[in-house]
């Protein structure tokens, strides 16, 4: 067992949850990647148009 898996089991074992501890190992990285892609989409595709300096 890796250190990340060990500490994630320690943290999430104290939180009462409907999900089993195995689902947390899949849910947490998926949530992290989705937040990363969403923030990149906002930064590069929905960025406000800036005026040129004179």
OpenMM code with the backbone's topology and positions (N, CA, C; nanometers):
from openmm import Vec3, app, unit

residues = "UNK UNK UNK UNK UNK UNK UNK UNK UNK UNK UNK UNK UNK UNK UNK UNK UNK UNK UNK UNK UNK UNK UNK UNK UNK UNK UNK UNK UNK UNK UNK UNK UNK UNK UNK UNK UNK UNK UNK UNK UNK UNK UNK UNK UNK UNK UNK UNK UNK UNK UNK UNK UNK UNK".split()
positions = [
    Vec3(0.0845, -0.1176, 0.0000),
    Vec3(0.0000, 0.0000, 0.0000),
    Vec3(0.0891, 0.1241, 0.0000),
    Vec3(0.0570, 0.2173, -0.0863),
    Vec3(0.1380, 0.3389, -0.0939),
    Vec3(0.1030, 0.4331, 0.0210),
    Vec3(0.1874, 0.5337, 0.0378),
    Vec3(0.1639, 0.6309, 0.1454),
    Vec3(0.0357, 0.7095, 0.1208),
    Vec3(0.0105, 0.7471, -0.0049),
    Vec3(-0.1106, 0.8244, -0.0353),
    Vec3(-0.2354, 0.7427, -0.0042),
    Vec3(-0.2340, 0.6161, -0.0410),
    Vec3(-0.3487, 0.5299, -0.0121),
    Vec3(-0.3676, 0.5131, 0.1382),
    Vec3(-0.2592, 0.4973, 0.2094),
    Vec3(-0.2665, 0.4813, 0.3548),
    Vec3(-0.3270, 0.6046, 0.4218),
    Vec3(-0.2780, 0.7236, 0.3834),
    Vec3(-0.3288, 0.8452, 0.4462),
    Vec3(-0.4708, 0.8768, 0.4023),
    Vec3(-0.5061, 0.8441, 0.2789),
    Vec3(-0.6446, 0.8658, 0.2361),
    Vec3(-0.7391, 0.7742, 0.3125),
    Vec3(-0.6967, 0.6513, 0.3419),
    Vec3(-0.7786, 0.5628, 0.4231),
    Vec3(-0.7909, 0.6157, 0.5653),
    Vec3(-0.6830, 0.6731, 0.6179),
    Vec3(-0.6910, 0.7303, 0.7531),
    Vec3(-0.7868, 0.8480, 0.7585),
    Vec3(-0.7777, 0.9362, 0.6595),
    Vec3(-0.8623, 1.0565, 0.6595),
    Vec3(-1.0081, 1.0199, 0.6384),
    Vec3(-1.0358, 0.9373, 0.5384),
    Vec3(-1.1747, 0.9116, 0.5020),
    Vec3(-1.2396, 0.8025, 0.5854),
    Vec3(-1.1643, 0.7321, 0.6671),
    Vec3(-1.2274, 0.6325, 0.7537),
    Vec3(-1.3005, 0.6994, 0.8689),
    Vec3(-1.2603, 0.8196, 0.9054),
    Vec3(-1.3287, 0.8887, 1.0148),
    Vec3(-1.4544, 0.9603, 0.9681),
    Vec3(-1.4650, 0.9849, 0.8375),
    Vec3(-1.5826, 1.0538, 0.7836),
    Vec3(-1.6887, 0.9495, 0.7496),
    Vec3(-1.8057, 0.9572, 0.8104),
    Vec3(-1.9097, 0.8612, 0.7726),
    Vec3(-1.9560, 0.8899, 0.6301),
    Vec3(-1.9574, 0.7873, 0.5489),
    Vec3(-1.9879, 0.8064, 0.4086),
    Vec3(-2.0690, 0.6892, 0.3568),
    Vec3(-2.1468, 0.7158, 0.2520),
    Vec3(-2.2218, 0.6092, 0.1869),
    Vec3(-2.1325, 0.5296, 0.0928),
    Vec3(-2.0218, 0.5911, 0.0522),
    Vec3(-1.9307, 0.5245, -0.0396),
    Vec3(-1.8325, 0.4372, 0.0373),
    Vec3(-1.7933, 0.3290, -0.0228),
    Vec3(-1.6906, 0.2462, 0.0400),
    Vec3(-1.5551, 0.3137, 0.0227),
    Vec3(-1.4569, 0.2690, 0.0964),
    Vec3(-1.3250, 0.3323, 0.0911),
    Vec3(-1.2572, 0.3096, -0.0439),
    Vec3(-1.2964, 0.2040, -0.1160),
    Vec3(-1.2376, 0.1805, -0.2482),
    Vec3(-1.2854, 0.2833, -0.3501),
    Vec3(-1.4100, 0.3280, -0.3367),
    Vec3(-1.4616, 0.4267, -0.4307),
    Vec3(-1.3939, 0.5614, -0.4142),
    Vec3(-1.3460, 0.5916, -0.2940),
    Vec3(-1.2776, 0.7183, -0.2689),
    Vec3(-1.1493, 0.7252, -0.3509),
    Vec3(-1.0836, 0.6111, -0.3678),
    Vec3(-0.9590, 0.6086, -0.4444),
    Vec3(-0.9824, 0.6406, -0.5911),
    Vec3(-1.1029, 0.6174, -0.6408),
    Vec3(-1.1359, 0.6519, -0.7793),
    Vec3(-1.1996, 0.7903, -0.7891),
    Vec3(-1.2755, 0.8271, -0.6873),
    Vec3(-1.3491, 0.9534, -0.6908),
    Vec3(-1.2589, 1.0741, -0.6728),
    Vec3(-1.1627, 1.0661, -0.5838),
    Vec3(-1.0763, 1.1798, -0.5548),
    Vec3(-0.9890, 1.2209, -0.6736),
    Vec3(-0.9196, 1.1283, -0.7416),
    Vec3(-0.8444, 1.1706, -0.8599),
    Vec3(-0.9342, 1.2202, -0.9730),
    Vec3(-1.0511, 1.1606, -0.9901),
    Vec3(-1.1430, 1.2061, -1.0940),
    Vec3(-1.1917, 1.3479, -1.0645),
    Vec3(-1.2192, 1.3759, -0.9397),
    Vec3(-1.2611, 1.5107, -0.9006),
    Vec3(-1.1485, 1.6110, -0.9215),
    Vec3(-1.0260, 1.5729, -0.8888),
    Vec3(-0.9110, 1.6607, -0.9076),
    Vec3(-0.8878, 1.6915, -1.0542),
    Vec3(-0.8957, 1.5910, -1.1399),
    Vec3(-0.8746, 1.6122, -1.2833),
    Vec3(-0.9864, 1.6964, -1.3424),
    Vec3(-1.1096, 1.6752, -1.2991),
    Vec3(-1.2197, 1.7552, -1.3525),
    Vec3(-1.2083, 1.9016, -1.3106),
    Vec3(-1.1656, 1.9283, -1.1884),
    Vec3(-1.1446, 2.0672, -1.1447),
    Vec3(-1.0312, 2.1300, -1.2244),
    Vec3(-0.9256, 2.0549, -1.2506),
    Vec3(-0.8128, 2.1058, -1.3283),
    Vec3(-0.8546, 2.1419, -1.4700),
    Vec3(-0.9269, 2.0535, -1.5372),
    Vec3(-0.9712, 2.0823, -1.6733),
    Vec3(-1.0702, 2.1974, -1.6780),
    Vec3(-1.1586, 2.2068, -1.5787),
    Vec3(-1.2548, 2.3163, -1.5738),
    Vec3(-1.1838, 2.4500, -1.5556),
    Vec3(-1.0828, 2.4540, -1.4701),
    Vec3(-1.0107, 2.5799, -1.4489),
    Vec3(-0.9273, 2.6161, -1.5720),
    Vec3(-0.8692, 2.5177, -1.6403),
    Vec3(-0.7955, 2.5466, -1.7639),
    Vec3(-0.8888, 2.5969, -1.8726),
    Vec3(-1.0098, 2.5417, -1.8788),
    Vec3(-1.1070, 2.5873, -1.9780),
    Vec3(-1.1450, 2.7328, -1.9533),
    Vec3(-1.1632, 2.7677, -1.8279),
    Vec3(-1.1974, 2.9061, -1.7951),
    Vec3(-1.0808, 2.9995, -1.8275),
    Vec3(-0.9581, 2.9567, -1.7957),
    Vec3(-0.8425, 3.0440, -1.8169),
    Vec3(-0.8155, 3.0697, -1.9648),
    Vec3(-0.8282, 2.9673, -2.0487),
    Vec3(-0.7857, 2.9819, -2.1866),
    Vec3(-0.8983, 3.0039, -2.2864),
    Vec3(-1.0179, 2.9565, -2.2597),
    Vec3(-1.1247, 2.9678, -2.3574),
    Vec3(-1.2285, 3.0727, -2.3209),
    Vec3(-1.2445, 3.1007, -2.1957),
    Vec3(-1.3410, 3.2030, -2.1534),
    Vec3(-1.2711, 3.3219, -2.0900),
    Vec3(-1.1471, 3.3416, -2.1232),
    Vec3(-1.0728, 3.4532, -2.0641),
    Vec3(-1.1292, 3.5849, -2.1149),
    Vec3(-1.1359, 3.6857, -2.0312),
    Vec3(-1.1865, 3.8157, -2.0763),
    Vec3(-1.0903, 3.8794, -2.1761),
    Vec3(-1.1492, 3.9457, -2.2733),
    Vec3(-1.0661, 4.0131, -2.3740),
    Vec3(-1.0089, 4.1409, -2.3139),
    Vec3(-0.8782, 4.1541, -2.3202),
    Vec3(-0.8127, 4.2695, -2.2608),
    Vec3(-0.7871, 4.3758, -2.3684),
    Vec3(-0.7891, 4.4992, -2.3256),
    Vec3(-0.7600, 4.6088, -2.4183),
    Vec3(-0.6110, 4.6211, -2.4413),
    Vec3(-0.5742, 4.6689, -2.5570),
    Vec3(-0.4324, 4.6901, -2.5850),
    Vec3(-0.3835, 4.8180, -2.5177),
    Vec3(-0.2620, 4.8153, -2.4706),
    Vec3(-0.2033, 4.9349, -2.4111),
    Vec3(-0.1623, 5.0302, -2.5226),
    Vec3(-0.1851, 5.1597, -2.4992),
    Vec3(-0.1493, 5.2601, -2.6025),
    Vec3(-0.0107, 5.3136, -2.5805),
] * unit.nanometer
topology = app.Topology()
chain = topology.addChain("A")
for resn in residues:
    res = topology.addResidue(resn, chain)
    for name in ("N", "CA", "C"):
        topology.addAtom(name, app.Element.getBySymbol(name[0]), res)
